[in-house]
Every structure is written in C-alpha cells, then in structure tokens.
C-alpha cells in the first residue's frame, strides 16, 4: 500500500527528492583529497625535511667518519637525511641498507617486518622486495612507537586519519565546486505566461550588449536575478584554515611557522623565539634525538646535529659566521 501511494506522488516533487538524494549521496561517497596532496601536509613534510637536513652532523673526534660526512657516495648528506625524514613523516619508519662505509635509504613501501613469535614487539628479520634480510642488515629509525600497534613506528598523519579525511573532503568540495563552474552569478527567471526565450540566445544577447556598451534588453516576462550569497565558500575557507592550524599542532609545530591561523590571540614574538619553541617542544625530542641515535649506531660513536644553523638563518652574521646581536630582530605577525 505504501509503495503504491508513493508512485502516485507529483512527478516534480519526486524529481526534486531524487535530485537532493543524489547530491547527498555524491557528497557522502565522493573521495576526499588524499593526505599526500593536502598543501599543509606537504608543506610541513618539506619544512621538517629541509630544516633537519640542513643541520650538520658532528662528532667529538677530530676526524669525522666518512659515513657521516657523506653517507652515500652517490648523493649529498642533505639528500640522504631529507629522504629519511620524508620516510618518517609519511610512514613513521625510515630504513637504510648498510654497506661498507655507506648507507642506502630504502623505499619504506618495499620493506616489511617479520615479528618475533616470542615477542610480538620485536622485529625478528626483514623482507625487502620479497628477499630475506637479517635484522642487523637494515638500520631502522621510527616515530611514535606505540606498543598497541606492534614494533613499527606510526606516521603522525595516520594517528589522526579521520580528521585529516574531513580536511580532504573540504578541499574536494572546493575542487568540485570550481571544476563545475561554481554557482551562476546571475539567473534569468521566467514568469508564468512569458514568451519563450532560448537560453543560448539570451547569453548571446548579453555578450552583444556588453560588447556594444549598451543595456541589454529582456523580453516581456523575463527578469534578471542575482543569487544570494549563502556564505558557503567562506565557511569552507574557515574550515581549511582551522584544519591547517590543527595539523601543525598535531606535529607540535607552531601554527605561525606554516602561516596557519591560531585560535584566540597571541602576542608578538621574535622569529628566534618561535624557532626555540619549535626546537624544544618538537624537533629535539621527536626528530633530532632519534636521528642522532640513528647516526651514532652507524658511526659507532656519539653523533650530534648542529641546531645553531637554524638561528644563523634568521640572524645576521659577520664574515666568520658569528651571529651579530641586534636590537630589532625579525618579528612574526600577530594573529587575532
């Protein structure tokens, strides 16, 4: 009975309902922009990789081991470190094949671990491209070591995958909006009883009127409407700004370093002060300590990363490279 009555609904109401349902379905099942393509995720990945690879590696000995000066003869030290940091950022793990006085950074997607059956939090050996590799044949560095998920590290992006997926949906919505031409800036509305007016001819008439710099003329019964702005795009833009700030907080990077809006207000601070905060709260405990351990294991002696390079980038220096004190350091913009 209910199905029969539904079939007797007005066709125009039924059509509207079907269209709305199709729109909702498209928004639900549509694919979000992948995390790897989100501008702030890519920017933060490159920021971490570039900054950390710019830090020189030092040892207490007078002669720095060759594997520290240039870990791979086919590339610079900066390139090797950059690869490791990118691998850590996107997967939570970095792998390097050990050779004689050289290391080769591996594609993390081609490495898998065989767990120790007696200790599921220990790697027994590795597999690389389907070939067995002893546990000590690969030097391994990881982030976010959560024993609930086994011995491997986890990317910070995977730990907040659901909010980032919503971020991707917001970008996907904007992409679909503009690729479809956006909302029409004007609408021709026809009143009941108005004469027929070909939409293509209407467009041609408007173009002709603009070219001749004269007012356009509409047939009787037709009016020009300007759709109201519902603020949808502005709302999406604000969502993207908030998501950028949240992603910066996820990796303990000051939002100001990625030009993201911060909630509330903040006072003016110097660039050097912002870098000090980033070092103390994120780079040193999360990244630098792990990288120093990684290089120390390879060099068989303590290796330090020179963080002073970050301050030399924002402070004037003399010919010897010594920072020159200044009473007017560069300042960040205040966010309100």
HUDA-V816556 format. One record per run of one state. SS is the DSSP state (~ for helix, > for strand, _ for the rest). FROM is the first residue (numbers start at 1). TO is the last residue. Records with the same first field share a line. If there is no record, write none. Layout:
SS->FROM-TO + FROM-TO
This chain:
_->1-1 + 8-10 + 30-34 + 38-38 + 54-56 + 60-65 + 70-76 + 92-92 + 100-101 + 106-107 + 117-118 + 129-130 + 143-146 + 150-155 + 160-160 + 180-186 + 191-198 + 212-221 + 226-231 + 251-254 + 259-269 + 300-302 + 306-307 + 313-316 + 318-322 + 324-330 + 332-336
~->2-7 + 11-29 + 35-37 + 39-53 + 66-69 + 77-91 + 108-110 + 135-137 + 147-149 + 156-159 + 161-179 + 199-211 + 232-250 + 255-258 + 271-299 + 308-312
>->57-59 + 93-99 + 102-105 + 111-116 + 119-128 + 131-134 + 138-142 + 187-190 + 222-225 + 270-270 + 303-305 + 317-317 + 323-323 + 331-331
